[in-house]
Amino acid sequence: MGKFLPGLLAAAALLAGCAATVPPIEGVVWQIDNATTEPKGDWQRLGVRRLLVQWTVVDGTAFIGGTSLPAGEKMPDWQNIAAQPWAQEVIVGLAGKFDERGARGDIEGLVTLSEQVAKTPPPVKVAGWYFPIEIDPTWTEAPKLGPLLAKLPRPLWISVYDSANVGPNELAGSLAKWLPKDVGVFFQDGVGVHAREPYVAVDYIKALTRQLGKERVRVIAEAFRPQVGGGFRPATLEELKPQLATYAGYPIYLFEGPRYVSPQLVQGLRSAQQQ
């Protein structure tokens, strides 16, 4: 056995290097609020060319023109955003609420408002639409959403997570029973909130892919971690690198670009892509 040890060590080192190689990143998520109306970053260095905007109307405040709702304190410069290399295509978020319980209690109202919002999209290259409702197994009334989604434009996306840890197969199977077949899913990996490890998140991605099809599944990699004293902080390079490497081969979106993925972090990830 001893004579094989150097070769085994070399193979292990090679595998370890591959495991830490960061794959190309497809997109970043931007969650608009009054404090974050000017997204800035160099995420295109990681391969990003798609921007997922969480919402354009939230809690009755509009961050786009063309609605009768009160405008945000400062409107985003959508034309400037559209010119950014990381926003060559934009998945436009519709109407939502900051409070999840409040959003789930007003689904019909948000769908109706979203129909209006979709008629006056921002001046960007729209690659799809995102209805900002987050689905998890504890929301037993989620299937009622199915018929309502027919009112919204396509391509359409929602997001899903597993707070109850029911497991990949149950989550994917239950979703497949009621979700319209032309609606895609962003799976929130749960790594940022320490709900699971990345290798477990992959099991969810695989199960969703089996049930829904490859083209309907994207993964949201949480680029944050809990902060001492409450709230969240950006993930460190050492935390984020293996997380992203685990998702190689899948379409990855970083949550959330402006708040958590700084130029310094991009530089570290870019170096890890070149290993």
Secondary structure as GFF3:
##gff-version 3
##sequence-region A 1 275
A	DSSP	three_ten_helix	2	4	.	.	.	ID=ss1
A	DSSP	alpha_helix	5	19	.	.	.	ID=ss2
A	DSSP	beta_strand	27	30	.	.	.	ID=ss3
A	DSSP	three_ten_helix	43	46	.	.	.	ID=ss4
A	DSSP	beta_strand	50	53	.	.	.	ID=ss5
A	DSSP	beta_strand	57	58	.	.	.	ID=ss6
A	DSSP	beta_strand	61	62	.	.	.	ID=ss7
A	DSSP	alpha_helix	78	82	.	.	.	ID=ss8
A	DSSP	three_ten_helix	85	87	.	.	.	ID=ss9
A	DSSP	beta_strand	89	93	.	.	.	ID=ss10
A	DSSP	beta_strand	95	96	.	.	.	ID=ss11
A	DSSP	alpha_helix	100	104	.	.	.	ID=ss12
A	DSSP	alpha_helix	107	118	.	.	.	ID=ss13
A	DSSP	beta_strand	126	135	.	.	.	ID=ss14
A	DSSP	three_ten_helix	142	144	.	.	.	ID=ss15
A	DSSP	alpha_helix	145	149	.	.	.	ID=ss16
A	DSSP	beta_strand	156	160	.	.	.	ID=ss17
A	DSSP	alpha_helix	168	178	.	.	.	ID=ss18
A	DSSP	beta_strand	183	188	.	.	.	ID=ss19
A	DSSP	alpha_helix	198	212	.	.	.	ID=ss20
A	DSSP	three_ten_helix	214	216	.	.	.	ID=ss21
A	DSSP	beta_strand	217	222	.	.	.	ID=ss22
A	DSSP	beta_strand	224	226	.	.	.	ID=ss23
A	DSSP	beta_strand	232	234	.	.	.	ID=ss24
A	DSSP	alpha_helix	237	246	.	.	.	ID=ss25
A	DSSP	beta_strand	252	255	.	.	.	ID=ss26
A	DSSP	alpha_helix	257	260	.	.	.	ID=ss27
A	DSSP	alpha_helix	263	273	.	.	.	ID=ss28
###
